[in-house]
């Protein structure tokens, strides 16, 4: 029984939870004729969403993405704005010295050296 519980928890931990912006990308890609259910396409869209959410799209050619999705660059910016803002706020929070120290201590506890 304990093994079943551990296996269930492991499956939960590694399940990808798509954000609202990622779901928006899937919908736009599907509307543009992409097979958004293809595992490779989904993986690329998830990575694209993550790059935009964490970096505001600086790592991507947003114009090219907009053209491929048949949307405007402004639509992509608007769709990702809330998550980008939340990620930037979290980044500022996590860079606080107290949290940096706590993270280092937790790493010492949780990882073998």
ABEGO torsion letter per residue (X at the ends): XAAAAAAAAAAAAABBBBBAAAAAAAAAAAAAGBBAABAAAAAAAAAAAAAAAAAGGAABBAAAAAAAAGBBAAAAAAAAAAAAAAAAAAAAAAABAAAAAAAAAAAAAABBX
